[in-house]
Amino acid sequence: MRFSEKSFEVRFCATFSAALMPFNRNPQWFGMTQAQERMTGIDTMLSIGGKLLIFQFKAKQDDKFKLEKFQWRNLARIGKKYPKSTYYVFPEAGDLAAAASARCLLNTSWCCDVNDIGKGFRSTAASMSLTLVKAKSALTRSKPDQDFTAQKACEVFGCFCPAFFPLEGEVVEGDGGNLFYLQVGTSSDSKVDRTFPPYPKSLAGIPIGTISGEEGGQGEPITSVEQFEQMLGDSARQNLGSGLSGLFLPSR
C-alpha cells in the first residue's frame, strides 16, 4: 500500500513531537484545511520556543515528488523573509511496509529549504518533479538535469536517538538461558559521538509574540493575526475567508 502524504505527515509530526518532549513538554502542531493548504502551500506548522517552523510534506508518486509552482512561490516568500523557517519534507519510503520497517522516521526523511529550490521551475511550467538520490544527498530534476541539496531531518533539526555507549559485562548462566549483566563502560579512551538537539539556542524559525528578532536575518517578530496573514501574501486574508486567527500564537 502506498505511503500517502497524510500518513507521512501524521507519522512525522508524531515522531518529531516524541523526540522534542524531553526538551519541551508542549510542542504545538497546527494543520491547515485542504483549501488553506492548496492556497498557502503550508501543510503544518510547529510552534516551539516562541518560533514557528513551517512544513510542506510530499509523498512519492511513481517514485517521484511533485512540487507545485504557485505553492512554492508562497513558501519561498516566507523563507526569504525568515531564513531556516520553511521546509519541504520527503520520505525515503514509498509504501507502508518500507515506512514501518524504518527504525527512525527522522533518519529516513529528507528536508529541503524552500530557498534551496531557487529557480528550479521552468518559466512556463506549473509543476516540477524531483527524485531523491540518497547517495548524493540531493533531489534531482531531469531535462535539464539539476540537483537541489537535501539533508536528513535529523541533520536539520538535531539527532534525538539515544547516545551509543560502549558496554562491558559478563555472561551468567541461568535456567532460562543466558542472562547478560551489562554496565556502561567507563574507560578513559571511550569516545561517544553524539549530536545533541538544537533546541533552544540554535532553533531557527519565525519569531512570534514576545520573541525578539535579535538573531541576525530572522526578521521582526509577528505580533498580530494581520501580520501573520500578510506574510502569506497580499490576498491571503480575503482568500482564506475568516482568516487564520486560530493558528496564531501571540506568546511563548
C-alpha positions in Angstrom: 0.0 0.0 0.0 1.3 3.5 -0.9 2.7 5.6 1.9 0.3 8.5 1.4 1.2 12.2 2.1 -1.3 12.3 5.0 0.2 9.1 6.6 3.7 10.6 6.2 2.6 13.9 7.7 1.0 12.3 10.8 3.9 10.0 11.5 6.5 12.7 11.0 4.7 15.1 13.4 4.2 12.3 16.0 7.9 11.3 15.7 9.2 14.8 16.0 6.9 15.5 18.9 8.1 12.4 20.8 11.7 13.5 20.2 11.1 17.0 21.4 9.2 16.1 24.6 12.2 15.7 26.9 13.2 19.3 25.9 9.8 20.9 25.5 6.7 19.5 27.1 4.3 21.3 24.8 5.3 21.3 21.2 2.2 22.5 19.4 1.3 21.5 15.8 -1.3 23.2 13.7 -2.7 21.7 10.5 -4.3 23.6 7.6 -7.6 22.7 6.0 -7.3 21.4 2.4 -8.4 24.7 1.0 -5.8 26.6 3.1 -3.0 24.1 2.2 -3.8 24.4 -1.6 -3.7 28.2 -1.3 -0.7 28.8 1.0 1.4 25.7 0.3 1.6 25.0 4.1 0.7 21.6 5.4 1.5 22.0 9.1 3.3 24.5 11.5 5.1 23.7 14.7 5.2 26.3 17.5 8.1 25.7 19.8 10.1 28.1 21.9 8.3 31.1 20.6 9.1 30.2 17.0 7.1 28.8 14.1 8.5 26.1 11.7 6.6 25.6 8.5 6.4 22.3 6.7 5.1 21.1 3.3 5.1 17.3 3.1 5.4 15.4 -0.2 4.8 11.7 -0.8 6.2 9.7 -3.7 4.1 9.3 -6.9 5.7 6.7 -9.1 9.0 7.2 -7.2 9.0 11.0 -7.8 7.9 14.0 -5.8 5.7 16.7 -7.5 6.0 20.3 -6.4 3.5 23.0 -7.5 4.9 26.3 -8.5 2.2 28.5 -7.0 2.7 26.8 -3.6 6.5 27.1 -3.8 6.2 30.9 -4.6 4.3 31.5 -1.4 6.6 29.3 0.7 9.7 30.9 -0.9 8.3 34.4 0.1 8.2 33.3 3.7 11.5 31.5 3.6 13.2 34.6 2.1 11.9 36.8 4.9 12.6 34.3 7.6 15.5 32.0 6.7 15.5 28.4 8.0 11.8 28.6 8.8 10.2 26.8 5.9 10.9 23.3 4.6 9.8 20.7 2.1 9.9 17.2 3.7 10.2 14.0 1.7 10.1 10.3 2.8 12.5 7.7 1.6 9.7 5.1 1.8 7.2 4.8 -1.0 4.9 2.2 0.7 3.7 1.5 4.2 5.8 -1.7 4.6 9.0 0.2 4.0 7.9 3.1 6.2 7.0 0.7 9.1 10.4 -1.0 8.9 12.4 2.2 9.5 13.8 2.4 13.0 13.7 6.3 13.0 11.5 8.3 10.7 13.6 11.4 11.2 16.6 9.5 9.9 14.7 8.4 6.8 13.0 11.7 6.0 14.7 14.4 3.9 14.4 18.1 4.2 14.9 20.8 1.6 14.9 24.5 2.5 12.5 26.3 0.1 15.3 28.8 -0.6 17.4 26.0 -2.0 14.9 25.1 -4.7 15.7 28.5 -6.3 14.9 28.8 -9.9 14.2 25.1 -10.4 10.8 25.7 -12.0 10.8 26.4 -15.7 9.2 29.7 -16.6 6.2 28.0 -18.4 5.8 25.0 -16.1 3.2 24.9 -13.3 4.9 22.0 -11.5 8.2 20.2 -11.2 9.1 16.5 -10.5 12.1 15.6 -8.3 13.7 12.3 -7.5 15.5 11.6 -4.2 19.1 10.4 -4.6 20.4 9.5 -1.1 23.9 8.9 -2.3 24.2 12.5 -3.4 22.1 13.9 -0.6 20.1 15.6 -3.3 16.8 15.9 -5.0 17.3 15.8 -8.8 15.4 17.1 -11.7 15.8 15.8 -15.2 15.6 17.5 -18.6 17.5 19.7 -17.8 19.5 17.9 -15.1 19.7 19.9 -11.8 20.4 18.9 -8.2 19.0 20.5 -5.1 20.7 20.0 -1.7 18.7 17.8 0.7 19.5 16.8 4.3 18.1 14.2 6.6 15.6 15.6 9.1 17.9 14.7 12.0 20.7 16.7 10.4 18.5 19.7 10.1 16.7 19.6 13.4 19.0 17.5 15.5 19.6 13.9 16.3 17.4 12.6 19.2 18.4 9.0 19.1 19.9 7.6 22.4 23.7 8.0 22.6 25.8 4.9 22.0 27.9 3.9 24.9 30.4 1.1 24.9 29.2 -1.7 27.1 31.0 -4.1 29.3 29.6 -7.1 31.1 29.7 -10.8 31.9 27.5 -13.7 30.9 25.7 -15.6 33.7 24.2 -19.0 33.1 20.6 -19.3 34.2 17.6 -21.7 33.9 16.1 -19.5 31.2 19.2 -19.4 29.1 22.0 -16.9 29.1 21.5 -13.8 31.3 23.6 -10.7 30.5 24.7 -8.3 33.1 25.8 -5.1 31.4 27.2 -1.8 32.7 28.3 1.3 30.9 32.0 1.3 30.0 34.0 3.9 31.8 37.4 3.5 30.2 39.1 6.8 29.6 39.6 6.1 25.9 35.9 5.6 25.3 34.5 8.1 22.9 30.9 9.0 22.3 29.9 10.6 19.1 26.7 12.5 19.8 24.8 15.3 18.1 22.6 17.0 20.6 19.3 18.5 19.7 19.5 22.2 18.6 16.6 23.3 20.9 16.5 26.0 22.1 19.6 28.1 21.2 20.1 27.3 17.5 16.4 26.7 16.7 15.5 28.7 13.6 12.0 29.7 12.6 9.7 32.7 12.5 9.8 34.7 15.8 6.3 35.3 17.2 4.8 37.2 20.1 7.4 38.4 22.6 10.4 36.8 20.9 12.9 39.4 19.8 14.4 39.4 16.4 17.9 39.7 17.7 19.2 36.6 15.8 20.5 38.1 12.6 18.4 37.5 9.5 15.3 36.3 11.3 13.3 39.4 10.8 10.9 41.2 13.2 8.6 39.0 15.3 5.0 38.6 14.2 2.7 40.1 16.9 -0.8 40.0 15.3 -3.1 38.0 13.1 -2.9 40.6 10.5 0.8 40.4 10.2 0.6 36.6 10.0 -1.8 36.7 7.2 0.2 39.4 5.4 3.1 37.0 5.5 1.1 34.6 3.4 0.6 37.1 0.6 -1.4 40.2 -0.2 -4.6 38.3 -1.0 -4.4 35.8 1.8 -6.9 37.4 4.1 -9.7 37.5 1.6 -8.9 34.1 0.1 -8.9 32.5 3.5 -12.3 33.9 4.5 -12.4 34.0 8.2 -8.6 34.1 8.3 -6.0 32.1 10.4 -6.5 33.7 13.8 -7.0 30.2 15.3 -3.5 29.3 14.1 -1.7 32.3 15.5 0.1 32.1 18.9 0.9 35.5 20.2 3.2 34.3 23.0 5.7 31.7 24.0 
